[in-house]
Amino acid sequence: MTNVVMPQMGESIAEGTIVRWIKKVGDSIDRDEPLFEISTDKVDAEIPSPAAGVLTEIKVKEGETVPVNSVVATIGTAGEVQSAAPPVQTLPEAAAGQPERPRTNGSGATAAPGAGTAPEEAPGSHEDLRRQKSSPLVRRIAQEHHVDIAQIQGTGLSGRVTKQDILDYIESGQASAPIVDETRSPAPSPGPTYKPGESVHIVPMSVMRRKIAEHMVLSARTSPHVYSVYEVNFARVAALRDKKKAAYEAAGAKLTFTAFIAKVTVDALRQFPIVNASVDGDNIVYKKDINLGIAVALENGLIVPVIRNADDRNLLGLSRAINDLANRARSKKLNPDEVQAGTFTITNPGIFGALYGLPLINQPQVAILGVGSIEKRAVVIDDAIAIRPVCHVTLGYDHRLVDGADAGRFLTYFKDKLENFDESWT
Amino acid sequence: MRRDMQVRRLGSVTYGDALDLQKQLVEERKADAIPDQLLLLEHPPVITLGVKTRSDRSHVVATPEILEDEGVQILESGRGGDVTYHGPGQLVGYPILDLRPDRCDVHRYVRDLEETLIQAVLTFGIVAHRAPGLTGAWVGNDKLAAIGVRIARWVTSHGFALNVSTNLSHFDFIVPCGIADKGVTSLEKLTGNRLAMRDAEDAVALAFARVFERTLIDSDSALAPTPRE
């Protein structure tokens, strides 16, 4: 004999009203055939029979409201006398005699995180047993804790596993340990494998390419990147550069926009030390030195030479260092220590025409400045339209340390110092 | 990956025909012969009674003669809820969804339908809200969209009715959903514009896909398909 209960149609639903019995007492019924209709709030639901047999008793009349899990009817075999007290059964008969599957461990299909409820299986199966023994809430708890409900002795109706049962079970430590979060271990490369004869040309990565690949994956995984983009008017910098270019050339240095940007960056890093820092476990490491990396594009890769103690240099010194390092980077004559110990990096996607870039942080730094193309644009100055050289500057920052407000203050300072570049610095 | 949801824009369909179509689609959905469906349509003027009011017509206030004169039918339906009115200018949505495995909660389903409607009407600059203890999407004390749902083995039918440019005077024939102290409204009344049903359909389909995390299959749409994940 199987008890038919008022089903729980939602976590917050405590009771249901029987609206209509589709079958009468004495009617034979198949498993999953519609048996009755219930109503909860605005939703009406048709409830299928949990078992095959004959409807032997209806305990709740149409229009009556009963709590969830109350027995509303019983299904037995033909001729069964409903007054004969049935023996207490712990399991619905649909599951009787069904061999129990071995308990699934954490990686089993029924416990896989995010997989939702396991797909429906054949009638009378393990899944069936679990469903009849538990409410959706209990099943969800089970799924979250990777517990196989079939392993729990239920104390509810017909051996159903109640919420208390499962919480007790989990508390008792019998539940298997949660699965290791897969996102924490490096993801295996899901790339395709090619067979000989396919229309591809395969070249091994250079050492530099492999290092860039590793470093970029590490950076993307390590830092939650956030970006702020500012528009900077380069009119004053352009005018100063025109004015001083010849003098710098005479001194053996090429005065570039990058030198101006480097100078102001160093100044801003001094003002906002959180941008010139690193994360070490739960500590924030403020760097006393400002070692400025300048990304240099090479034919088949890129390298970031570092200007050590960049804040000790004036504009001429920065210009010289930038020219020197860039030239030696391109001719592969950098010393190993000249690409180490950077505390902040400037990269310049603008030289290829990008309006602005969204660069990845050069670990273990916490921010990177991307310089977009410097182009003449129509800008509004004092309600008049004027043509000015304009650059979009991006700060990519590690949100573990640097908040949007920090980035905003940094970039506002940076923009102001560039737009009103101090001539005494030249 | 997101599940597919087929959108069917059916135009004007009688309540009875739509009921038959839903019955058939529910069976096909239960058998997993078709993906989730969202039927979008309009009904000719009709007053429908929910399961609770099958034998109690006190919430229909117009006389049979008036209704006949106005060409309004009265029908029983298998959905939940009280009495309601459908008619031209009202966007009716019947989702035939399998709520398994992850949405088996009727309250959540109704809340998600409300969220869908609230997001959809936001497209037209209308900020609708839920009303405590009641279902549907409301603006002030007026109901903009009604909800009445049926679920069989976690496959849904019936659904929602959004007043786009409905003749609101037809609601005077009934006490909508048995709630006497509230009114009804429409997008046309709220925006002061007559909206194309097509635009309302697009807004509802997109919001539905977003809320229910479905990928739209909408052969009749000018909209780009939602991206697969």
Interface residues (C-beta under 8 A of the other chain):
Chain A: M9 G10 E11 S12 I13 V19 R20 D32 P34 E37 S39 T40 D41 K42 V43 D44 A45 E46 P48 G116 T117 A118 P119 P136
Chain B: G50 V51 K52 G78 R79 G80 G81 R100 P101 D102 C104 D105 V106 H107 R108 Y109 V110 T135 I147 G148 V149 R150 I151 A152 R153
